[in-house]
Amino acid sequence: MLVEKVLYMKKGNGHTSYATNSLLQRTVTAKAGPVIEESTREVYITLKPECLMMADMGCSSGQNALQVVSRIIDVVDKASRNLNRQCPQFGVFLNDLPGNDFNTLFNLLPSFNQELEEAKGSSFGPCFVPGTPKSFYGRVFPDKFLHFVHSTYCLHWLSQVPSGLVNENGEPLNKGNICVAKTSPLGVYKAYNAQFKRDFTLFLRSRSREMVFGGHMVLIFLGSFNSDDPDSLVELLGSTLHDMVLKGVIEQENLDKFNIPFYNPTVEEVRQLVKAETSFAINKLETFAIDWSVDSSQDLETQAKFAAKSLRVVTESLLETTFTHAVMDDLFLLFETRIKERIAVKKGEYLNIVLSVTKKE
Ligand SMILES: C[S@@+](CC[C@H](N)C(=O)[O-])C[C@H]1O[C@@H](n2cnc3c(N)ncnc32)[C@H](O)[C@@H]1O
């Protein structure tokens, strides 16, 4: 399964869309806000570009991307005032896969530009905001083009489901699971781990060519304490699919051959890969946890609904490559119940990795 052909977040603005159901990602970006701000400030103060070129890799379709861009622009605007310099122009490149709903995002641009102009005055900018529909696993921009790169909740998505998830007789190895899970054989973990290494290294190598010396990059993505047993919500979705098999709603064979291109590395794996690739110096590599429901003070039912919905909007396009659209409502209803049962006995949390790096000379 090649991700760029099949992965897209639920389109549009409706109540089941990604745009309406991405509070989790927005909250995570906000929590990493101080790292993004510090990084941007340093880029501007050291490089003082006349036009600051930045990219949001994996921008998706709602307001999240523009919120982070706004935050970055605020920092640069303030820093330029402090230095008594003219605020730079901005090139803001919104990158995602070609199947992304760029229209929903671009429809927000007129009000985004108007608000900027009103807040900052007519001498500000201008700010140019094109889209770049292409996989970030490979080149997207010309050489030495970008000063700042940001990405939230993307790099745990692999470029493809790893090959090698079948045995020598062609039988599926990861039976009953859809990602690295407690009951997955070691070969499954090894295949996912190798795919992540290849993809993450390619991402770094590509950005390294595209960034200027001294440019900064802040990457926020899902990780785990043990990448061979990540205890993730996706694993629970896999066991809910297994329940659907037991109920006779979906075929065992379909579940056995279905896997999600999703991997949660440990911080140490990330550190090793950045070091091995050699183009970037690590400024910060830290983690923070966030509840599956973002707000664990709510009742269990509300928490479970939120967690199920936020995973549905990101995984439905992948699930529908193998399971029919008709089973989705029942699957996610049962998933809600399973989440509720799980969080009643043990808290469910995402581990977020925040990596800030500088492009070396
Ligand atoms: C969960 S969304 C996060 C979106 C946004 N950054 C946010 O914080 O709301 C993940 C995004 O990564 C994109 N993505 C995944 N793999 C990608 C790739 N190889 N190249 C570009 N975008 C990718 C998906 O299409 C999706 O829009």
The ligand as an ORCA input file, in Angstrom:
! r2SCAN-3c Opt
* xyz 0 1
  C      -2.907     14.124     11.171
  S      -2.581     15.136      9.807
  C      -1.760     16.516     10.567
  C      -2.063     17.771      9.836
  C      -1.596     19.070     10.417
  N      -0.156     19.143     10.449
  C      -2.175     19.335     11.770
  O      -1.404     19.510     12.709
  O      -3.395     19.381     11.885
  C      -1.237     14.313      8.971
  C      -1.032     14.869      7.573
  O       0.197     14.354      7.053
  C       0.009     14.142      5.681
  N       1.040     13.230      5.185
  C       1.254     11.942      5.544
  N       2.271     11.420      4.834
  C       2.718     12.414      4.013
  C       3.747     12.496      3.032
  N       4.509     11.444      2.754
  N       3.937     13.669      2.395
  C       3.171     14.744      2.663
  N       2.151     14.719      3.592
  C       1.936     13.574      4.243
  C      -1.390     13.559      5.599
  O      -1.922     13.623      4.298
  C      -2.115     14.438      6.603
  O      -2.724     15.541      6.008
*
